[in-house]
Amino acid sequence: MKMVNVGVIGVGAMGYNHARVYYRLENVNLIGVSDVSERTLNKVSKKYDAIGYNNYDDLLKNPEIEVVSICVPTTHHFKVVMDAIEHGKHVLVEKPIAFTLEEAEGMIAYAKKKGVKLGTGHVERFNPAVQKAKELIENDVIGDIVSASAKRVGPFPPRIKDVGVAIDLAIHDLDVMYYIFDEEVTQVYATMGSILEKCEYEDHAEIMTKFENGITGILEVNWLTPYKKRALEITGTDGIIAIDYIDQTIDVDGKFAQDVQIEHEEPLKDEIKSFINSIINDEEPEITGEDGLNALKMVLAANKSSKKQVPVSLDEIRRVK
């Protein structure tokens, strides 16, 4: 069994989970972790028997480390990812891939130039309920798809300080719809607003998307709801598929109604295993940098639509050169 040596940069809430998963995988050695918080760094490095680095550049200079997960705030993605690529590391960067389109394009181009793999952490694609829904749709269980409606709401997360609810939450369901339907989004219309004084960006958004084949996607996301809900309902000509992301369950109603049994898995574990396997087998990651860029484009189109108060075509969002 080939062993892969890894490091994690940024071990707050999400990075901690990356370190946990890496530590438990049989074909992975978690060599080092890095964080600007001394307290967090000491806690995680001790728990997972890894070298702790106050300066992530020192982690990148470790020749043993082949792969890094980058879980720092979005506004720092570009610099940290580019530094990692410069040191020849394969990179799995948490979503969103970057803060701007130009940053994402630069990261993708530099990874190709340096011959390293760049993956994006769109973890919901690995949710077993999403995987099963895609399979059912491909088998025409609910006929031709007409529309999809997503609801991703909950209380305000104090740890999110550099982005709004659209880029933090809506990006999940935009990417899942794109993944399940395997169709490009052509147009986006959105309304957004901010109510909470503690939030510098938008804290609620309603987004409508139009796909190439005519499917309509509707998303409601917010940091205002006192309970957490993560759901997606897909309507077809012969029925409906309802997904609960949290419970990892599916309900199928209509012409071919059925009881769907799903084996629960940790999506992050499957995502990381997939990326590690792409390194071992020298294959494209399942979720590439280009996939991350595509998801970012949809969110940027939504932001632009909200500001201009008009529908925005994705052609208006500059494409990769």
Stockholm file with secondary structure:
# STOCKHOLM 1.0

chainA/1-321         MKMVNVGVIGVGAMGYNHARVYYRLENVNLIGVSDVSERTLNKVSKKYDAIGYNNYDDLLKNPEIEVVSICVPTTHHFKVVMDAIEHGKHVLVEKPIAFTLEEAEGMIAYAKKKGVKLGTGHVERFNPAVQKAKELIENDVIGDIVSASAKRVGPFPPRIKDVGVAIDLAIHDLDVMYYIFDEEVTQVYATMGSILEKCEYEDHAEIMTKFENGITGILEVNWLTPYKKRALEITGTDGIIAIDYIDQTIDVDGKFAQDVQIEHEEPLKDEIKSFINSIINDEEPEITGEDGLNALKMVLAANKSSKKQVPVSLDEIRRVK
#=GR chainA/1-321 SS CCCEEEEEECCSHHHHHHHHHHHHCTTEEEEEEECSCHHHHHHHHHHTTCEEESSHHHHHTCTTCCEEEECSCGGGHHHHHHHHHHTTCEEEEESSSCSSHHHHHHHHHHHHHHTCCEEEECGGGGCHHHHHHHHHHHTTTTCSEEEEEEEEEEECCTTCCSSCHIIIIIHHHHHHHHHHHTCCEEEEEEEEECCCTTCSSCSEEEEEEEETTSCEEEEEEESEEEEEEEEEEEEETTEEEEEETTTTEEEEEETTCEECCCCCCCHHHHHHHHHHHHHHTTCCCSSBHHHHHHHHHHHHHHHHHHHHTSCEEGGGSCCCC
#=GC SS_cons         CCCEEEEEECCSHHHHHHHHHHHHCTTEEEEEEECSCHHHHHHHHHHTTCEEESSHHHHHTCTTCCEEEECSCGGGHHHHHHHHHHTTCEEEEESSSCSSHHHHHHHHHHHHHHTCCEEEECGGGGCHHHHHHHHHHHTTTTCSEEEEEEEEEEECCTTCCSSCHIIIIIHHHHHHHHHHHTCCEEEEEEEEECCCTTCSSCSEEEEEEEETTSCEEEEEEESEEEEEEEEEEEEETTEEEEEETTTTEEEEEETTCEECCCCCCCHHHHHHHHHHHHHHTTCCCSSBHHHHHHHHHHHHHHHHHHHHTSCEEGGGSCCCC
//
